[in-house]
Amino acid sequence: MLLRSKTLLFGIAAGALALILIGPPIFHLARTTYRDRAAIEKLPHGYADDVSRMNKTRVAENWDVPSNVDEAERKLRELLHRAQESGLHVSIAGARHSMGGQTIYPGGININMRPLNGMGLDEARNLLHVQAGATWAEIIPYLDKHGRSIQVMQSDNAFTVGGSLSVNCHGWQYGRPPVASTVESFRLMKADGKVVRCSRSENKELFSLALGGYGLFGVILDADLHVVANERLRLEQALVPLGRAMQAFDRKIREKPGVRMVYARLNTTPANIFDEVLINMFYPDSGPIPQLVQADSRWMARAVFRGSAGNDYGKGMRWEAETKVLPYLQGTVFSRNQLMNDSPEWYLDRSAETTDILHEYFVPREGAGSFLLQAKKIIRGHNADLLNVTVRDVEEDPDTFLRYADKHMIAFVMFFSQPRTEQGDRKMQDITTELVDAALKVGGRYYLPYRLHATVEQFHRAYPQSEEFFRLKRQYDPQEIFQNQFYIKYADHAARSGDLSTMR
């Protein structure tokens, strides 16, 4: 009887200990899942917005391009002529993942390019011919069947080709410039309705301007992109203090060259912000290439990520999961296509009260430490809700006019949560302007597809070629048919009258 009582007491004690150890994480994840929303609110008819859900704007018309290319060109031409006659401006949208109204003009015609999404592969030349509305989520399975893969794209698959080219995206493919480097040519419909082919030898100025041109020079209809072979890759990781991260990576590259894809994550727990770096390196591996499969339900991963928003315990739990648990759960062998075939839907905020906001800063390697030291002070000083920082390597971009990588750069992609209120937006604007100044101070830049919180003066400092960029825009589009909120804020209209101060 005594033994049985001791056994019972031991069982109760063990159960209590287990509850103490695993109870808080389970409770935290359950509460996060319970509070989560299944879908975001629908946009009313006659309005346009983007993924930030901070740019709800009334427009004259939301217009879907036809899916047939001949009909699309004819109808687009008619639409542009109608806009000219009516004095309306036109903006161009795809997946709407820009966050500052780059796809929206108030009271204008908003073109939805998504229906134009056909594609074909020239296997002999390794060229993918793809229409502008196709998403990487549609392209990757198509290429996978042909044993091919994308050269450069973002880390998520939800973006359209036209959108990716218009922001000149970069990825985590190591040793590569931005996506413009993979473009053989594209067709562009200009403001007068004429369609021209642009490449490095044909209409090369327009080629340089429209790539990273935010839809201001015309409608990209389709493009020919260089592709590479799909391959089997093996993950190798290193968790190191921030001060030794660069040296650790350099040593790894010297000891084992040939890395294909690289990204790092910084510790974002408030007590230890930026103290540690998790470096992820993917190397070619022998053996069969894993099949491309649809991702299983990711409710657990979503609960862990969303549970880090506004919650210090959740941030610590997520960092522990990513550095100590995830490597054992996800495995270490992937196909190149599987790594890039990831949807952002599993982690994006659906709350009516808050939203996710991206920042991105490009700094020379020698300025990275100073930038992060200042960024830490800024983020802590504002008590900002920082959810994630991904670090990538970007080679010099020789192709685009409004380039952000005029030399080899280190990219810091920051992911914040903020309230969807005027006060929350003002706070984020203050954080942004301070972070932009920190990047500029070390010879860096900020990325343009996000919230328009940088001042006009900061924009011109970061992109000194912007005055000529806008002059050429007005040369190619004298009626300024193609416009968006980015153009409204930063185009050098005031400079034409000699008063730059009115642009601030």
N, C-alpha and C positions, 0 to 999 in steps of 0.2 A: 504493500500500500504506500509506504514511504517512497519507494523507488518510482512508483507510478506518479506520485505527487511531484517528485523532483523532475521527472520527465515532462509532466504537464507544465510545471513552472518554467523549465528550460524552453519548451516550445513557445510559451507565451512571451518569454524574454526575447527569444530569437525572432518571433513575429513582430514584437515591438521594435526591435533593432532594425529589422528589414523595413518596417513602416517609416522609421525615422530616416533611413538612408534613401529609400526610393519613394517614400510618400510625397515629399515636396515636389520632385520632378513630375510625378504622375498628376498631382493636383494642379500644378502649373500648366501642364500640357492640356489637361481636361478643361480647365478654365479658359485657356486660349481658344481651343476648338469650339467651345460653347459660345463664345463671344464672336466668333468669326462669321462673316457673311458669305452666302453662297454666290452672290453676284453683285456687281455695282449697279447704281441707279441708271435708268435709261435716260438718254438725252432727248429733250422735247423736239418736236418737229420744227425745222427752221433754224436750228442751232448747230454749231460745230464746237468741238473740244478736242483735247488730246489726252494722252495717258496720265498727265498730271492731274486732270480734273480741276484745274485752276484757271482755265481759259475758256469757259463757257461764253460763246460769242454768237450773236444773231447774224446770220448770213442771208443774202438774197436767195441763194439756191445751193443745195447739195446735189451735185450732178455726177452720176455714175457713168464712166466711160464704157462703151460697148466692148464685149469680149472679142468680137471679130475685128482683126487688125485693120482691114480695109474700111469697114464701117466706123471704127474708132477714129481713124485719121480724118475721114470725111466729117464726122460729127464734131470732132475737136476743132477742126478748121472753122466750121460754122459757128461754134460756140465762141471762139476768139473774135470772129468778125462781129458777132452780136454784142460781145462785151465792149468792143471798141465803139460801136454805134451807140451803145447805151451809157457809156462812160463808167462802166463797172470794171473792177479789178478782179483778177483770177489768182487763186492759190491752189496748190497741188498737194494732195495727201495720199498716203499709202496706209501703213499700219498705225500711223499717228503716234509714234513713240517719241517724237520730239516733245519738249515740255514747255516751250515758250511762245507758242502761237506761230511757229515757223511754217505751219500748214494751214493757217487761217488768216483771212482778211475780213475785218468787220464790214458787213453789208455787201460782201463780194460773192463771187461764184466759187464754190469749193469743189474742186474736181477730185473724185474718188477713183484712183487708178487700179484698185484691187481686181476688178473683173478681167483686166488685160494681163493674163498670167500664164500664157503658153511658153513652151520651151522645146529645144531640140539640141542634140549633141553631135558635134563633128569629132568622131573618135580619132580620126587620123591626125587632126591638128590639136586635139585636146582643148576644143573651144565649145563653150556652152552658149548657145543663142537663147536668150531668155527675155521675155517681156517684163516691163517695169513693175507690174503689179504682183508678180510672183513673190512669195515669201520663201525664205530659206527653208522653212518647214516643208514646203512643197518641193523645193529643189533637191534637198539632201536625199530623200528616198529615191528620186529619179536618178540621180547620179550614182547612188549606191548600187542600183541594178546593173550599172555599166562599169562598176569597179573604179569609179572616179569620186573625187571629193573637191570641195571648195578650197581655193588657195587662202583667201583672207575673208573673214566675216566676224561679226560681233560674237559674243559668248552665248547669246540666245538666238533662237531661230524664228522669232515672230516678225522680224523686219522685212520690208519689201526690198527688192533689188533697186528700184528707183529711189526709195528713201535712203538706202545705204550709200548709193552713189552720190546723192545730193548732200549728204552730211560727210562724205568721204570717211566712212567708218574705219576703225582699225580693230584688230583682234588680238588673240593671244598665240598666234602662230609666230614662232620665234624667228628673229632675224628678218622680219618682213616690214616694208613700208605699209601705209594704209591701203584700202581696197582699190584705190585708183591705179595702183601698180599692176593690178590683175586685168585691167580693162584693155581689150584690143581696140574696140570702137563702140560707139553707141549712136543711135539716131535720135535727133532732137527736133521737135516742132517749135519753131520760133514764134514770136508774137504775131508776125504777118501770115502765119499758117503754113509757111514753107517748111519742108522737112529736109534736114541736112545730116550727112554722116560726119561724125567727129572722131578723130583719132590723133595720134602723134604726128601724122603727116598730112592730114586732111582737116581743114578747119581747126587747126591745132590750138588757136587762141580760145575758141569756144570750148574745145575739149578741156582745157585747163580751167576755164571759168565755171562751166556747168558742173564739173566734178567738185563737190564741196561748195556748190553755188546756191544751195537752199531753194531751188526751184525758181530762181529769179531770171534765168536766161531762156527758159522754155520748158516744154514737157519732154522728159526723157521717155521715149516710146519703148525701146528695147536696147539690149547691149550684148556684145560678145565678150565673154569672160574666160580667161585661161583657168583651166582646172588641173588638178594633180591626181595621182593614184591614191585610192583609199589604202590604208595600211593598218596593221596591228601595232598598237602602242602599249607600252608598259609604264605605269606610274611609279616614280620615285619621289619621296618626300623628305624634307628636312625642316625641322622646327628649330629656329635659331633666334638669339637676341637680335634686335634691330641693328645694333652697331656692327654685327658680324655678318649680316645678311648678304651684302654685296660680295664680300670676300669668300663666303661659303659658296655662293653661286658661281663665281669665277673659278674657284678651285674645282668644282664639280664639272664645269664645262671643259676645263683643261684636262682633267682626268678621263672624262668620258664625253667627247664631242659628238655632234650629230643629233642633239635634242631637237624635237619637232615643235612642241608646244610647251609654253611656260606661263604660269601665272603664280602670284603670291597673294596671300591674305594677311592683313595686319590684325593684331589683337585689338578689338574695339571695346573691351570691358572698361568701364570708367576708371577703375583703380589702376589698371595697367595698360592704358591706351597706348598703342604703337610700340609697346615694349618687346613684343615677340612677332616673328614673321614665319608663316608657314609657306614654304616654297614647294610648288608642285611642278615637276618636270616629266614630260612624256617622251620616251625614247622608242625607236623602232624595235620590234620584238619578233623573233622567229615563231612560226606556227600559223595555224589558220586564222583568218580575220574573223572576229566575232560578227554574227549577224546583227543587222540593224533591227532593233525591237522597239516597240512603243513602251514608254515609261509606265511602270505600274503606278497604282495610287500613291501619291506622295503626301498623304495627310500628315504623317508623322514629321516629315521634313518641313512641311508648311507650318505645323504647330510649333516646332522648334524655332524656325526663323521668325514667324510673326510674334512669337512669345518673347522675342528680344526687343520688340518695339516698346519704348517707354518703361522698360523693366530691367533693372541692373542684374537681378538674379537670372533673368532670361538670357541676358547677354553673356554672362559667365557660363551658363549651361550650354549655350550654343557653341562657344569657343572650346569648351571641354569635349563636346560631341564631335566637332569638326577635327580636332587635333588627336583625339584618343579613341573615338568609337567609329567614326565614318570610314577610315581606311580599312577596317575589318569587315564592314558591312557592304561596301560598294565594290570591293575587289580592286585589283591593280591592272587588269588587262582590258583594253577597250579597242574599238575601231576608231579611226579618225572621225568618221561620220557620226558615230554614237556620241562622241565627246561634244560635237557641235550641235547635235540635234536636241537641244534642251529648250523647253518653253519657259518663259517668265511667269506664266499663269500660276504656277504652284507657289510663288512667293509674293506676288503683288498684293498691295493693300486694297481691300474692297470696302473698307469702312466709310461711312458717310462723314465721319468727324475728322479723319486724318488721311494723309496721302504720302506716297513715296516720292522723293525728289533726288535726282541724280546731279552730281557735280563731277567734273573731270578736269584735272590739271596736268599739264605736260611740263616737265622741268628737266634741264640737263642733269646728267648723272651727278656731276660735281656739286649741284645745288640741292640734291634730293634730301640730304640730312637736314640742312638748314630749313628747307620748306616744311618738312614734317615736324620739326621742333616748333616752328611758329604755328603750324596748323593745330598742333596739340593744344597750345595756349588759347587759340581762338575758339576751338570747339569746347574746351572746358570752360572758358570765360563766358560763353553763351549758354552753357548747359545744354548743348545741342544733342538731339537724339540720333546719334550716328549708329547705323545698323551694320555697315560693312565698308571695308576698303579693300579693293582689289588692285594689285600692282601689275603692270604689263610693260613690255619693252616695245618701243616703236622706232623703226629705222627712218632715216631722212626721206621725206616725200619730195621727189623731183618733178611731180606731174601737175599738182594743182596750184591755182593762183592764190587762193585764200588759205594757204597751208598753215597748219599748226605745228608740223614737225619739219622745221627748216634745218634740223640736225637730229642726231640720235637723241631720243627723249625717253624718259621714264614717265609712264602714265599712272596717275593715282585716281582711281574711279571711286568716288565716295557716294554712299547711299544713305540718305537721311529720311527720317519720318518727321512730318510736321503737321500741325493742325490746319484744317482747311478754313482758316479765318484770316481777316485782314491783319490782325496782330501776329498770327503765325507766319504770314507771308512777309511782313516787315522784318521780323526777326531773322528769317531766312535770307532776306536781302542784305541785312547787316553782316551776317556770317559770310555770305558770298563775296561781298565787296572786300572784306578783310582777307579772305582766302585768295582772291584774285591778286590783291596787292602783294601778298606773300609770294605767290608764283612769279609775278612780274619782277619782284626784287631780286630773284635768283636767275633771271633771264628766261623765265618760262612763260607759258600761255595757259589760257583756259579754253575749254571746248564749247562750241557755239550752239549745239542743238538743245540746250537746256533752258531753264528759266532766264528771262532777260533782266537779271538783277545787276549785272555789271553796269557801271556807268558808261556813258558815251566816251568819256575821256579814257577809261580803262580799256574799252574796246579798241580805240585807235592806238593806244600804246601796245596792246597785245598783237594787233594786226595792222602794222603801219602801212601795208599795201591796200588797206580797205578803201581809201579815198579813190585810188585808181580803179579798184574793183567796182565801185559804184558808178564811176564815170563810164566805164565800159558797159555796165548794165544799161545805163541810159542811152548809150550809143547803139546797142543791139536791140533795145526795147524803148524807143524814144517816147512812146505814150505811157510807159511804165505800167503796162497791162498786168504783168506778173508782180504781185506784191504779197506781203505777209506782215505779221506783227514784228518780226525781226527787222524787216526793211523799214517799217514805220519808225522804229526807235533809232536805228543806227545809220541809215542812209544819210549821206552828207547833203541833205536838202539845204540846211541852214548855211553851209559853207558857200553855196552858190550866191547867197545874198551877203556873204561876208560876216555872218554873225553865228559863230559856233556855240556861243553861250546858250542860245535858245534850244539847243539839242539836249541839254543836260536833263 
